[in-house]
Amino acid sequence: MRRTESRGDRVSRSHYRLPAIAGQPCSLLPTLFLLSSRGLLSRLILILSSSSPL
């Protein structure tokens, strides 16, 4: 049982470490703050706006 518990912990930890692309809104905010703090948010917006037809 300890092995299954350790596996579940590893999966949950790795799941929380995944980027916002995973689909969870709770993980979207931290990644946005992280990107904005690094100054990459503007680059991401530029890339998305340039790739979008609008």
KOLGU-4560 file (N, C-alpha, C; in nm, 3 decimals, padded with zeros to 5 digits):
<recs>
<n_xx: 00.083 n_yy: -00.121 n_zz: 00.000 ca_xx: 00.000 ca_yy: 00.000 ca_zz: 00.000 c_xx: 00.087 c_yy: 00.127 c_zz: 00.000 mol: A seq: 1 type: MET>
<n_xx: 00.204 n_yy: 00.116 n_zz: 00.063 ca_xx: 00.290 ca_yy: 00.234 ca_zz: 00.066 c_xx: 00.338 c_yy: 00.270 c_zz: -00.074 mol: A seq: 2 type: ARG>
<n_xx: 00.360 n_yy: 00.166 n_zz: -00.156 ca_xx: 00.407 ca_yy: 00.194 ca_zz: -00.293 c_xx: 00.301 c_yy: 00.268 c_zz: -00.373 mol: A seq: 3 type: ARG>
<n_xx: 00.175 n_yy: 00.224 n_zz: -00.359 ca_xx: 00.068 ca_yy: 00.292 ca_zz: -00.432 c_xx: 00.052 c_yy: 00.435 c_zz: -00.382 mol: A seq: 4 type: THR>
<n_xx: 00.067 n_yy: 00.455 n_zz: -00.251 ca_xx: 00.053 ca_yy: 00.590 ca_zz: -00.197 c_xx: 00.165 c_yy: 00.680 c_zz: -00.251 mol: A seq: 5 type: GLU>
<n_xx: 00.287 n_yy: 00.626 n_zz: -00.253 ca_xx: 00.400 ca_yy: 00.705 ca_zz: -00.304 c_xx: 00.379 c_yy: 00.738 c_zz: -00.452 mol: A seq: 6 type: SER>
<n_xx: 00.324 n_yy: 00.641 n_zz: -00.526 ca_xx: 00.298 ca_yy: 00.667 ca_zz: -00.668 c_xx: 00.194 c_yy: 00.777 c_zz: -00.684 mol: A seq: 7 type: ARG>
<n_xx: 00.089 n_yy: 00.773 n_zz: -00.602 ca_xx: -00.015 ca_yy: 00.877 ca_zz: -00.609 c_xx: 00.043 c_yy: 01.014 c_zz: -00.577 mol: A seq: 8 type: GLY>
<n_xx: 00.131 n_yy: 01.018 n_zz: -00.475 ca_xx: 00.193 ca_yy: 01.145 ca_zz: -00.440 c_xx: 00.278 c_yy: 01.197 c_zz: -00.554 mol: A seq: 9 type: ASP>
<n_xx: 00.353 n_yy: 01.106 n_zz: -00.617 ca_xx: 00.438 ca_yy: 01.149 ca_zz: -00.729 c_xx: 00.354 c_yy: 01.201 c_zz: -00.845 mol: A seq: 10 type: ARG>
<n_xx: 00.245 n_yy: 01.133 n_zz: -00.874 ca_xx: 00.159 ca_yy: 01.176 ca_zz: -00.985 c_xx: 00.097 c_yy: 01.312 c_zz: -00.955 mol: A seq: 11 type: VAL>
<n_xx: 00.048 n_yy: 01.329 n_zz: -00.831 ca_xx: -00.015 ca_yy: 01.456 ca_zz: -00.795 c_xx: 00.088 c_yy: 01.569 c_zz: -00.798 mol: A seq: 12 type: SER>
<n_xx: 00.208 n_yy: 01.542 n_zz: -00.748 ca_xx: 00.311 ca_yy: 01.646 ca_zz: -00.747 c_xx: 00.350 c_yy: 01.684 c_zz: -00.889 mol: A seq: 13 type: ARG>
<n_xx: 00.372 n_yy: 01.583 n_zz: -00.974 ca_xx: 00.411 ca_yy: 01.611 ca_zz: -01.112 c_xx: 00.296 c_yy: 01.681 c_zz: -01.185 mol: A seq: 14 type: SER>
<n_xx: 00.170 n_yy: 01.647 n_zz: -01.150 ca_xx: 00.055 ca_yy: 01.709 ca_zz: -01.213 c_xx: 00.047 c_yy: 01.856 c_zz: -01.178 mol: A seq: 15 type: HIS>
<n_xx: 00.082 n_yy: 01.889 n_zz: -01.052 ca_xx: 00.079 ca_yy: 02.030 ca_zz: -01.011 c_xx: 00.196 c_yy: 02.107 c_zz: -01.073 mol: A seq: 16 type: TYR>
<n_xx: 00.303 n_yy: 02.033 n_zz: -01.105 ca_xx: 00.419 ca_yy: 02.099 ca_zz: -01.166 c_xx: 00.396 c_yy: 02.128 c_zz: -01.314 mol: A seq: 17 type: ARG>
<n_xx: 00.298 n_yy: 02.063 n_zz: -01.375 ca_xx: 00.272 ca_yy: 02.085 ca_zz: -01.517 c_xx: 00.229 c_yy: 02.229 c_zz: -01.542 mol: A seq: 18 type: LEU>
<n_xx: 00.255 n_yy: 02.283 n_zz: -01.660 ca_xx: 00.216 ca_yy: 02.419 ca_zz: -01.694 c_xx: 00.065 c_yy: 02.434 c_zz: -01.703 mol: A seq: 19 type: PRO>
<n_xx: 00.019 n_yy: 02.555 n_zz: -01.733 ca_xx: -00.125 ca_yy: 02.583 ca_zz: -01.739 c_xx: -00.192 c_yy: 02.508 c_zz: -01.853 mol: A seq: 20 type: ALA>
<n_xx: -00.112 n_yy: 02.453 n_zz: -01.945 ca_xx: -00.169 ca_yy: 02.381 ca_zz: -02.060 c_xx: -00.244 c_yy: 02.256 c_zz: -02.012 mol: A seq: 21 type: ILE>
<n_xx: -00.218 n_yy: 02.215 n_zz: -01.887 ca_xx: -00.283 ca_yy: 02.095 ca_zz: -01.834 c_xx: -00.435 c_yy: 02.113 c_zz: -01.835 mol: A seq: 22 type: ALA>
<n_xx: -00.483 n_yy: 02.237 n_zz: -01.816 ca_xx: -00.626 ca_yy: 02.262 ca_zz: -01.823 c_xx: -00.686 c_yy: 02.303 c_zz: -01.689 mol: A seq: 23 type: GLY>
<n_xx: -00.608 n_yy: 02.309 n_zz: -01.583 ca_xx: -00.663 ca_yy: 02.349 ca_zz: -01.453 c_xx: -00.653 c_yy: 02.500 c_zz: -01.436 mol: A seq: 24 type: GLN>
<n_xx: -00.766 n_yy: 02.568 n_zz: -01.406 ca_xx: -00.765 ca_yy: 02.714 ca_zz: -01.387 c_xx: -00.683 c_yy: 02.756 c_zz: -01.266 mol: A seq: 25 type: PRO>
<n_xx: -00.675 n_yy: 02.668 n_zz: -01.164 ca_xx: -00.600 ca_yy: 02.703 ca_zz: -01.042 c_xx: -00.451 c_yy: 02.708 c_zz: -01.072 mol: A seq: 26 type: CYS>
<n_xx: -00.405 n_yy: 02.634 n_zz: -01.173 ca_xx: -00.264 ca_yy: 02.636 ca_zz: -01.209 c_xx: -00.236 c_yy: 02.745 c_zz: -01.313 mol: A seq: 27 type: SER>
<n_xx: -00.343 n_yy: 02.806 n_zz: -01.365 ca_xx: -00.326 ca_yy: 02.909 ca_zz: -01.468 c_xx: -00.276 c_yy: 03.040 c_zz: -01.406 mol: A seq: 28 type: LEU>
<n_xx: -00.330 n_yy: 03.076 n_zz: -01.290 ca_xx: -00.291 ca_yy: 03.203 ca_zz: -01.226 c_xx: -00.144 c_yy: 03.204 c_zz: -01.186 mol: A seq: 29 type: LEU>
<n_xx: -00.094 n_yy: 03.101 n_zz: -01.116 ca_xx: 00.048 ca_yy: 03.100 ca_zz: -01.079 c_xx: 00.141 c_yy: 03.110 c_zz: -01.200 mol: A seq: 30 type: PRO>
<n_xx: 00.105 n_yy: 03.044 n_zz: -01.309 ca_xx: 00.189 ca_yy: 03.049 ca_zz: -01.428 c_xx: 00.185 c_yy: 03.189 c_zz: -01.490 mol: A seq: 31 type: THR>
<n_xx: 00.068 n_yy: 03.253 n_zz: -01.486 ca_xx: 00.058 ca_yy: 03.389 ca_zz: -01.540 c_xx: 00.142 c_yy: 03.484 c_zz: -01.456 mol: A seq: 32 type: LEU>
<n_xx: 00.135 n_yy: 03.470 n_zz: -01.324 ca_xx: 00.216 ca_yy: 03.555 ca_zz: -01.236 c_xx: 00.364 c_yy: 03.530 c_zz: -01.262 mol: A seq: 33 type: PHE>
<n_xx: 00.398 n_yy: 03.402 n_zz: -01.282 ca_xx: 00.538 ca_yy: 03.367 ca_zz: -01.306 c_xx: 00.586 c_yy: 03.427 c_zz: -01.438 mol: A seq: 34 type: LEU>
<n_xx: 00.502 n_yy: 03.418 n_zz: -01.541 ca_xx: 00.538 ca_yy: 03.474 ca_zz: -01.671 c_xx: 00.548 c_yy: 03.625 c_zz: -01.664 mol: A seq: 35 type: LEU>
<n_xx: 00.452 n_yy: 03.688 n_zz: -01.595 ca_xx: 00.453 ca_yy: 03.834 ca_zz: -01.585 c_xx: 00.574 c_yy: 03.881 c_zz: -01.506 mol: A seq: 36 type: SER>
<n_xx: 00.611 n_yy: 03.804 n_zz: -01.402 ca_xx: 00.728 ca_yy: 03.842 ca_zz: -01.321 c_xx: 00.855 c_yy: 03.830 c_zz: -01.404 mol: A seq: 37 type: SER>
<n_xx: 00.858 n_yy: 03.737 n_zz: -01.495 ca_xx: 00.977 ca_yy: 03.719 ca_zz: -01.580 c_xx: 00.971 c_yy: 03.808 c_zz: -01.704 mol: A seq: 38 type: ARG>
<n_xx: 00.858 n_yy: 03.873 n_zz: -01.727 ca_xx: 00.848 ca_yy: 03.961 ca_zz: -01.842 c_xx: 00.817 c_yy: 03.886 c_zz: -01.971 mol: A seq: 39 type: GLY>
<n_xx: 00.779 n_yy: 03.758 n_zz: -01.958 ca_xx: 00.750 ca_yy: 03.678 ca_zz: -02.078 c_xx: 00.602 c_yy: 03.686 c_zz: -02.117 mol: A seq: 40 type: LEU>
<n_xx: 00.521 n_yy: 03.747 n_zz: -02.028 ca_xx: 00.378 ca_yy: 03.753 ca_zz: -02.056 c_xx: 00.352 c_yy: 03.836 c_zz: -02.181 mol: A seq: 41 type: LEU>
<n_xx: 00.424 n_yy: 03.948 n_zz: -02.195 ca_xx: 00.405 ca_yy: 04.033 ca_zz: -02.313 c_xx: 00.445 c_yy: 03.958 c_zz: -02.439 mol: A seq: 42 type: SER>
<n_xx: 00.554 n_yy: 03.881 n_zz: -02.431 ca_xx: 00.596 ca_yy: 03.803 ca_zz: -02.548 c_xx: 00.491 c_yy: 03.700 c_zz: -02.584 mol: A seq: 43 type: ARG>
<n_xx: 00.434 n_yy: 03.636 n_zz: -02.480 ca_xx: 00.333 ca_yy: 03.534 ca_zz: -02.506 c_xx: 00.211 c_yy: 03.596 c_zz: -02.573 mol: A seq: 44 type: LEU>
<n_xx: 00.170 n_yy: 03.714 n_zz: -02.526 ca_xx: 00.055 ca_yy: 03.783 ca_zz: -02.585 c_xx: 00.085 c_yy: 03.820 c_zz: -02.730 mol: A seq: 45 type: ILE>
<n_xx: 00.206 n_yy: 03.866 n_zz: -02.755 ca_xx: 00.243 ca_yy: 03.904 ca_zz: -02.892 c_xx: 00.240 c_yy: 03.782 c_zz: -02.983 mol: A seq: 46 type: LEU>
<n_xx: 00.291 n_yy: 03.671 n_zz: -02.934 ca_xx: 00.293 ca_yy: 03.548 ca_zz: -03.015 c_xx: 00.150 c_yy: 03.501 c_zz: -03.044 mol: A seq: 47 type: ILE>
<n_xx: 00.065 n_yy: 03.505 n_zz: -02.939 ca_xx: -00.073 ca_yy: 03.460 ca_zz: -02.957 c_xx: -00.148 c_yy: 03.553 c_zz: -03.052 mol: A seq: 48 type: LEU>
<n_xx: -00.126 n_yy: 03.684 n_zz: -03.038 ca_xx: -00.197 ca_yy: 03.781 ca_zz: -03.123 c_xx: -00.149 c_yy: 03.770 c_zz: -03.268 mol: A seq: 49 type: SER>
<n_xx: -00.021 n_yy: 03.741 n_zz: -03.286 ca_xx: 00.033 ca_yy: 03.731 ca_zz: -03.422 c_xx: -00.011 c_yy: 03.601 c_zz: -03.490 mol: A seq: 50 type: SER>
<n_xx: -00.029 n_yy: 03.496 n_zz: -03.407 ca_xx: -00.068 ca_yy: 03.366 ca_zz: -03.465 c_xx: -00.218 c_yy: 03.359 c_zz: -03.490 mol: A seq: 51 type: SER>
<n_xx: -00.294 n_yy: 03.440 n_zz: -03.414 ca_xx: -00.440 ca_yy: 03.438 ca_zz: -03.430 c_xx: -00.480 c_yy: 03.520 c_zz: -03.552 mol: A seq: 52 type: SER>
<n_xx: -00.587 n_yy: 03.481 n_zz: -03.623 ca_xx: -00.632 ca_yy: 03.554 ca_zz: -03.742 c_xx: -00.679 c_yy: 03.695 c_zz: -03.708 mol: A seq: 53 type: PRO>
<n_xx: -00.723 n_yy: 03.716 n_zz: -03.583 ca_xx: -00.771 ca_yy: 03.849 ca_zz: -03.544 c_xx: -00.652 c_yy: 03.945 c_zz: -03.530 mol: A seq: 54 type: LEU>
</recs>
